[in-house]
Amino acid sequence: MTKQEFDRGMAQDIKALTGGTIGYREYQQRAYARNREFWLPVLMRHRQAGDWDAFTHCALDCPEVMADAFEFFDEVPDAMKYDFAVAAYTHHGDSVPAVRKAVRRAHRWGRPKLPKELEVAREITVYRAGEEPMGKAKYRLSWTTDVSVARFFLDTYGGRHANHLYTGKIRPRHIIAYTNAREEKEIIQYGHVYDITSIN
């Protein structure tokens, strides 16, 4: 698909959407398919050329090819694996099983940069708004050190993706990654939160 064909198709879909001949859901499905059709060959060219910087940037910029990119995660140079896995997860990869798998293994290739107060703590109190039962909460990747962030997710997604508010403890050495890029004070971990209780 050329750039002109891509632009023409998107313009036609937008016209169909605004003219009322297709609904928003169908428009989203068409846009997803069109983006994937356009960007997947680009992603594969970067892989074949061994241009892993371009490959990872393409995957991060285009969520439609994220799952495709992580089929080749093992080929990505080890020095890039940690940053790629964590960035993919925090960008838009939490619904992609291969991304979650890569994040669970990310400690093999890198360590998180923690704020000083977390780095020196013996244990850290964390919170999570989730739909899972308490017994499975420790296997969920995303937690936060800020209870107000967890409450926001519970209030926003309650009844759909978040029915429980949990708190627990984690030791700094078990943290896979930490990010505050979205001002969520997010801790990424797998299987190491303990003393979990519900605070609903």
C-alpha positions in Angstrom: 0.0 0.0 0.0 1.4 3.4 -0.9 1.0 6.5 1.2 -1.5 8.0 -1.3 -3.6 4.8 -1.1 -3.5 4.9 2.6 -4.5 8.6 2.8 -7.3 8.1 0.2 -8.7 5.1 2.1 -8.7 7.0 5.4 -10.3 10.0 3.8 -13.1 7.8 2.4 -13.6 6.1 5.8 -13.8 9.5 7.5 -16.4 10.7 4.9 -18.4 7.5 5.4 -18.3 8.0 9.2 -19.3 11.7 9.1 -21.9 11.0 6.4 -23.5 8.4 8.7 -23.1 5.4 6.4 -20.8 3.6 8.9 -20.7 3.7 12.7 -17.7 4.6 14.8 -16.9 1.0 15.7 -16.7 0.0 12.0 -14.6 3.1 11.4 -12.2 2.0 14.1 -12.0 -1.5 12.7 -11.2 -0.2 9.2 -8.6 2.3 10.6 -6.9 -0.5 12.6 -6.8 -2.8 9.5 -5.6 0.0 7.2 -2.8 1.1 9.7 -1.7 -2.5 10.1 -1.6 -3.1 6.4 0.4 0.0 5.8 2.9 -0.3 8.7 3.5 -4.1 8.9 5.7 -4.1 5.7 7.7 -1.1 7.1 8.2 -3.0 10.4 9.4 -6.1 8.4 11.8 -4.0 6.3 13.4 -2.7 9.5 13.8 -6.2 10.8 15.3 -7.6 7.6 17.7 -4.7 7.5 18.7 -5.3 11.2 17.7 -1.7 12.0 16.5 -2.4 15.5 16.2 1.3 16.5 13.7 1.8 13.6 12.0 -1.5 14.3 11.3 -0.7 18.0 10.2 2.9 17.2 7.8 1.6 14.5 6.3 -0.9 17.0 5.9 1.8 19.7 4.4 4.4 17.3 1.9 2.0 15.7 0.0 -0.2 18.2 -1.5 -2.1 15.3 1.8 -3.9 14.7 2.8 -4.3 18.3 1.8 -8.0 18.5 3.6 -8.6 15.2 6.8 -6.9 16.5 6.9 -9.1 19.6 6.8 -12.2 17.5 10.5 -11.3 16.8 11.3 -10.1 20.3 14.0 -12.7 20.7 15.9 -11.2 17.7 16.1 -7.8 19.3 19.6 -7.2 20.7 19.7 -7.9 24.4 20.9 -4.4 25.2 17.6 -3.1 23.8 15.2 -5.7 25.2 14.5 -4.1 28.7 13.7 -0.7 27.4 11.7 -2.0 24.5 9.5 -4.3 26.6 8.8 -1.7 29.3 8.1 1.0 26.8 5.8 -1.2 24.8 3.9 -2.2 27.9 3.5 1.4 29.2 2.6 2.8 25.7 -0.2 0.4 24.7 0.9 -3.2 25.1 -1.0 -4.3 28.2 -3.5 -6.1 26.0 -0.9 -7.9 24.0 0.1 -11.3 25.6 3.6 -11.3 24.0 4.3 -7.9 25.5 3.2 -9.0 28.9 5.4 -12.1 28.6 8.4 -10.0 27.6 7.9 -7.6 30.6 7.8 -10.6 33.0 11.2 -11.5 31.7 12.6 -8.0 31.5 14.7 -8.2 34.6 17.1 -10.5 32.7 18.2 -7.5 30.6 17.9 -4.5 32.8 17.1 -2.9 36.2 14.6 -0.1 36.9 15.7 3.4 37.9 13.7 4.0 41.1 13.2 7.3 42.9 15.6 7.5 45.9 12.8 7.0 48.5 11.7 3.7 46.8 15.3 2.5 46.3 16.2 2.8 50.0 12.9 1.5 51.4 12.8 -1.9 53.0 9.3 -2.5 51.6 6.9 -0.3 49.6 3.1 0.0 49.9 1.4 -0.3 46.6 -2.2 -0.1 45.4 -4.2 -1.5 42.5 -7.7 -1.2 41.1 -8.5 -4.4 39.3 -11.2 -6.8 38.2 -9.4 -10.0 39.3 -10.0 -11.9 42.6 -7.6 -11.1 45.4 -5.7 -14.4 44.9 -4.7 -13.4 41.4 -3.9 -9.8 42.1 -0.1 -10.4 42.7 0.1 -11.7 39.1 -1.1 -8.4 37.6 1.7 -6.2 36.3 0.5 -2.7 37.1 0.4 -1.3 40.6 0.9 2.2 41.9 2.4 3.8 45.0 -0.4 6.4 45.1 -3.7 5.3 46.4 -5.5 8.3 44.7 -4.4 6.9 41.3 -5.8 3.5 42.1 -9.1 5.2 43.3 -9.3 7.1 40.1 -9.1 3.9 38.1 -11.7 2.3 40.3 -14.0 5.3 40.0 -13.4 5.6 36.2 -13.6 1.9 35.2 -15.6 0.4 38.1 -18.0 -2.3 36.9 -16.0 -2.8 33.7 -12.3 -3.3 34.4 -12.0 -2.5 38.1 -14.2 -3.8 40.8 -11.7 -4.1 43.7 -9.2 -1.8 45.4 -6.2 -3.7 46.7 -3.2 -2.7 48.7 -0.1 -4.8 49.4 3.6 -4.6 49.9 6.6 -5.2 47.6 10.4 -5.1 48.1 12.4 -2.8 45.8 14.5 -5.7 44.4 11.3 -7.3 43.0 10.2 -4.2 41.0 10.6 -4.8 37.2 10.1 -1.2 36.2 8.9 2.1 37.6 7.4 5.0 35.5 5.7 8.2 36.3 5.4 9.3 32.7 1.6 9.5 33.0 1.8 10.8 36.6 0.5 7.4 37.8 3.6 6.4 39.9 3.3 3.0 38.3 5.2 0.0 39.6 5.5 -3.0 37.2 6.0 -6.3 38.9 5.0 -10.0 38.6 4.1 -12.3 41.5 5.9 -10.4 44.2 3.3 -8.2 45.9 2.4 -9.7 49.3 0.1 -9.1 52.2 -2.6 -8.1 49.8 -5.9 -6.9 51.3 -9.0 -5.3 49.9 -9.6 -1.7 50.9 -13.0 -1.2 49.2 
